């Protein structure tokens, strides 16, 4: 048996390093805990309690764990957050394995706690005996995933015989488990591996394609030296260099060396959802390798606009439409904006509108910390001016409504709105944004109780229909010297 040296890899590079760490060019069982239906818990998924994650091959359990959803703390959709309990992975069906790989990182934003490390062990006899893989895991820093790899001779296991245990050795540290890989036997037949085997989230707003590209890594083993073709399904394109895209690319005399293949959703598509499979053939393999694709063309940003910012899908839609989400914390049911974080709209042609009405809901997160969220405006995308502030005081949502007058200095074609937390501690919950054109209510014509004319004695003049102004924000100004009144003149008091 042999233990591999742990390798620190950044969150961005974690998936790209997988193949070389797992046995070059080989298919393995990779579990990144992304399937929501595979999770179960004794209580809330976001609280510490007993949790399980299972699929047809493996079962994962922990007694005191949180299902983590914060983007920086996961590789797939979710990860495990552990603190004082054991986390155990075990095979649930008869299969042959040759080892495993696991990716972990310290939780939160603090420096790792050297006084409370974690221990990683493996058992090949159903938990009767344990082999320590690493007994002093404290991580590197909270944004770096550590990969631990352990290999042994290919062995057929009955259900439950192959187990991996991750356990806390103290009580003060928390850690994330982001991905588990079970290493399968290396085949002697020609084969090609694509990693990952599914790509989704290709999207653009109608009229703004093609989509941003994504990529998968292609590797092979025992190939016969013939060409390998990578063929995209309708509405998608592939490329070897992320520059020239087409329906098919050819890897001439492909020898299995790792190659990055880029994919995108083609331009000029109609609104709707698109899916299909990339087919990879040649090199002596008998069955094509498939990479599943999903994408969509969505409505472009336009006013009136509505987005609840309550889900990943809503936030992804906003991003595709041109919103900037800077340093936000994505949550289920709302979006958290921390100090100096912001949500910024795409460019808006302010010359198309006299007034815009902005409505959004805010609440505190982490308790009241004098959070101040400011609605800001810019006509050049560089300099922003505060228009209004939201001051949430509790976790109950406040509705904020702001009407912006665009008839003056803001009447420019490249306008932008920004929602930024400018002061306070903790974070501000943000959701349910609407932007729509606004028409101020009509202002009634004043009717005076004194007829027009020339008077040589003092007179008292009233506006007879003053009650008509009760539902307006109108301010009436007057002069007594024959000049036209303006907002610097004396206001009328009834």
N, C-alpha and C positions, 0 to 999 in steps of 0.2 A: 504494500500500500504506500501511497505517497501523498503528502500534503503540499498544496500549492501556496506560494507566497501571496498574501492579500495585495490587491492592486487598487489604488485610489483612482477613481475616475469621476469627472464632473458629471452633473445631472445631464448636460447636453450630450455628452459622449457615451452615456451608459449603454444604450442599445447598440451603438456602432461597434463597441468592443466585444459584444456578446460572443460572436462566432469564434474569434481567436482564443477566447478564454475557455470555450466549451469543447474544443476539439474541432480543428479547422474543417470547414465545409460539411459539417454534420448536422442532421436534423436532431433536435432535442425537444423535450417538453418544457416550454417556457411559460411561466404563470406570472402575470403582472397584476393580478387581483382587480381586473377591470370590470368583471361581470357583476353587476349589482344584484342579480337574482341568485348568485352563488353565495352571497353573504347571509348569515343569520346571527341573531343576538338575543340575549336575555332582556335587553332594554334598548335604549336609543343607540343608534349606530354612532352618534357623536359623543357618547358617554363611555366611561370605563365600566365594562361588564364582560361576561363570557361571550366570546364570538367564535364563529366558524366560517371557513371558506372552503368550498368543495367543488370538485368536478369529477369526471369519470375516472380519473387516474390518481388524484391526490386529495387528502383532507388536511386542513390546517386549523389548529385550535389554540386558543389562549384564554385564560381566565380573567384577565384584567387588561383589556385592550380597547382602543378606539379605532374606528375606521376613519382614516385621515383623508380629507378631500382637498387640502391646500396644495396648489400646483407645485410649489417648490419642494414639497415633502413626499412626492410620489413619482413613479415612473409611468405607471398606467393611470387609470381613472382614480384608483384608491391605493392606499398603502396601510400597513399596520402601524399603530403607535403603541409601544409597550413601555411598562415601567417596572413592576415588581414581580411579574409572573413568568411562567414558562410559556414559550411559543413552540408548538410541535407540529412538524410536517410528517405525514406518513403515507406510503402508497396504499391504495385501496383495491388494487387488482393485481393478479399475477403478471409480472413483467420482468424483463432483464434490464439492469442498469449498470453503469460503471462509475457513478459518482454524482455529485451535485455542485451547484453554484448558488450563492445567495448574495444579495446586495442590501446593505444597511447604511444608515447615516444617523448621527445624533439629531434629536428632535429640537425644534425651536430655533432661536436665533442666538442663544448663549454659547459660550465656549464649552466643549465637552468636559464632563466631570470625571477626572482621572481617579477619584476616590470610589466611584461606583461603576465599574466596568461590566460588560456582558460577556458570557461564555457561549461558544458555539461547539456543539458535539454532534456525533453521528453514531447510529447503531445499525448493525446489519443482522440483528437477531431479535427484532421486535421489542427493543428497549431493555433487554436483560443486561446488556453490557454497553457501555458508552465509550467512544474514542473522542478525546478532546481535540478539536480542530484548532481552536484559538480560545484562550482563557482570559484575555485582557483586551477586549474590544472597547475602545472609547471613541473611535472615530477620528477624523482629521479636523473638519469643521462642518457646520450644519448644511452647507451647500455642496458637499462632496460625498458621493456614494462610494463606499468601500465594497469591493467584490472579493468574497472568500470562496475558494474552489477546493474540492477534495475528490480524489479519484482512487478507484480500486479495480481489481480484475472484474471483468464482466461476470455478473452473478444474477441468476434468476431468483426472484423473491416472491414468496407468498404474500398475500395482502397483509399489510401491517408490519412486515419484517424490516423494511427499509425506513428508518426514521431519522429526522434531523431535529435537534433541539437547540433553541436559542433562549438563554435564561439570564435574568438579572442577578448580579452578584452583590448588589447593594440596594438602597432604597431611594436615592436622590436623583437618579438619571433616567431620562426617557430616550427612546430610540425608535427609528422607523425601519421597517422591513419593506422593501419596495419591489423585489422580484426574486423568484425562485426558479431554478432550472434543474431538471432531472436529466442527467446525461445518459443517452441511449447508446447501444453498441455501434461501433463504426462498421459500416457496410463495406464489402469488397466489390459490390456492383457499382456501375457508373451512376452517380446521382448528382443532382443540382439542388442547392438549397437557396431559398429566398428568405430574407429576414428584414422586416416583418412580412407576414403573408397576407396582411390586410392593411389597406391605407384608406382613410376616410377624411372628411373635412375639406375636400377640394371645393372651393366656392368662390364665386364672385358675383357682384351686383350686375344685373342685366345691362349690357352695353359697355362693360368694363373688363371683359375677359382678355386673355385667358387667366386661369387661376394661378396662384403661387404654386411652385412645384414642391413635391415631396420626393423622397427617394427610398429605395430598398437596396440591400446589399446582396449580390449574387456570388455564390461560391460553388465550387464543384470538386468532386473527387473521383478518381478512376475513369476519367473521361477519355474518349478515343481520339481527341484532337480535331474533330470536325467542327463546322460552324455551329453556333448557338444563336437562335433568333428569339427576340423578345417582341411579341406582338400585342399592341394595345387593343382594347375593345373599342367599338364606336364611341365617339365623343371624348375620347381620351387620347393623349399623345405621350410618347416616350423619347428619351434622349440619353446619349452616353456622356454628354458634356454640359448639360443644363443650359445649352445655348440653342442648338439646332434640334427641333422636335419634329417627329413624324409618327406615322402609324406603326412602324416596325424599325427596330435596330438589329444589326447583326454583329456578333462577336466572332470575328474570323479565327478559325483554328483555336477555339477557346480551350485553355488548359486548366480551368478551375480557379485561377487566381482571383481574389476578391475584386469585384467591380461594382461600382455604384451606378445604379440605373435611376434616372429621374423620370417623374411622371407628373402630368398636369391635366386639368380639364380644359378641353379645347375652347377657343374663343367663339363668339357669335352664336351661342346657343340660346334657345328660348327659355323662359322661366320654367323651372321644374327640377325634379330629382333625376340623377343619372347614376347608373351602376354598371358593372361588368367585370370581367376577369382578364387580366394579362395572362397570356399563355407563353411559356418558355419551353422551347423544344430544341433537340439536337444534342451533340456531344455524346451520343450513344445511349441516352436515357430512353426508357421504353414508354413512359407516361409523361405528358407535359406537366410542368410545375405551374401552379396557379397562384396569382396574387389578386385578391379581391379588391375592387375599387368602389368607392361611393363619393358622390359629389352633388352639388346643387347650384343652380343659378337663382338668385333671390331678387326681390324687389330692391331697386336702388334707394338710397336715402332721398326722401322728398318730404315736403311739408304739405299737409299735416303728417306728423310722425309720432309713433308710439312704440315704446319698448319698455318692458317691465324690469329688465336687468335682474331677473330673479334666478336665472338658470345659466348653465354654461352655453346652452344653445342660443339664448338671447344675447349673451355677451359676444359669442362668436359671430352672430348675425351683425351686431353693431360694428365689430371690427372689420368684417368684410365690407360693410357699407361705408367705411371710412372713419369711424370713430377711433380716437386714441384713448386707450385705457392704461394710464400710467401709474404703476406701483399700486394697483388695486388688489384687494384680497377677495377672490371669488368665493361666494358662499351660496348655499341652497336657500332660496327665498329672498335674497337681497345681494347687493354688492357692497363690500366694505371699502371705504375710502380712508386711508390713514393720513397723518399729517404730511402735507405737500403732495399727496397723491391726487389724481384728478381724472375726470372723464371729459373728453373734449369732442365736440361735434365735428363732422366734416365741414368743408367750406359752405357757407350759405350766402346767396346773393341778396344782401340786405336791400338792394334797390328794387327788388320785387315786392317789398312789403312796406306798409306804413307802420304797422304794429305787429308784434308777435307776443303770444301768451305762452309762458313756460310754466308747467306744473310738474312738481316732483315731490316725493315723500322722503322724509328723513327721520332717523331715530338714532339713539346712542348705541354704541357697542362697547362692552367692557366697563360699563358704568359711566356716569356723567363725569366728563373731564373738561367741561367748558368747550366742547367741540364747536367749531365755527366752520360751516361750509359756505363758501362764497360763490355766487353766480357771477361770472366774469364775461366780458365782451372784448373782442378784438376786431379790428378792421384790416390787420396785416398779418395775423397769425403769430406775431412776435410780442407785441405790447398788449397786455390785458388790463382792463379797468374793472373794478368791482361795481356791480349794479345792486346787489341785494345779498343778504346773509340769512342763512338758516341756522337756528340755535337750538338744536334738540336737547331736551333735558331728561329724557327717559327712553326706555325701549319701546314705548308707544309711539306710533308713527304720526308725524305732523304733515299736513298737506301744505305745500308752499306754492303760491301762485305769484308770478311776476309778469307784468305787462311791460314790454320794451318799446319805447318810441324810437322808430328808425327814420323819422322824417328829418332829423337834423344831422349832427356830426357823424352818426353811425351809418349814414346812407351811402354805403360802399359795396362793391360787388364781391369782395373776398372776406366776408364776415365769419366769425367763429364764436361759439359759446363754450364756456368751460365751467365745470363744477369742481371746485378745489377746496380741500380742507386746509385752511390757512392758519389755524391756531388751535390750541387745546391738546389734550392727551387722549389716549385710546383711539377709537376710530368712529366714523360716522356711517351708519347704514343708509344706503341709497337705493331707491327703486321707483318704478311706475312713472317714467318720464314721458311727457307729451309736449310737443311743440306744434302750435297751430297759429294760423293767421288770426288776428284779432281786429274787430271793428268796434271802436268806442261807441257807446250809446249816443244817439242824436241829442243835441242840446236844444231845449225849447227856446223859442224867441221870447225875450222878456216882454211882458205887458204891464205898462205903468198905469197907476191910478190917476194920473194927471195928464191931460191932453197936451200935445205939443203946442208950443206958443211962446210968447214973450210975456214975462211977468215982472212987475215992478215992486212987488213985496215978497218977503221971504215965504217960501213954500216948503212943505214936507212932501217928499215923493216916495212912494212905496212901489215895489214890484208886485202887482196884483196876483200873478200866477206863480209866486215863489215856491209854492208846494210842489210844482212840477219838477223842481230840481232835487227833491229829496232822494231819489234813487240814482243820482249822478254824482260825480266827483267835481262838478263844475265850481269854479270860483269866479265871481262876477266883480269886475273892476269898473271904476267910474272916474270921471274928471268933472270939474266945474269951471274950466277955463276955455271950453270950446274945442280942446284938442282930443284926438282919439285916444282912448285908454289903452294901456298895455299892462303886462304883469308887474310893472313897477308902480302902477297907479294904486290909489286907495281901494282896498277891497270893500265890497258892499256888505253891510251887516243888516239883516232884516229886523 
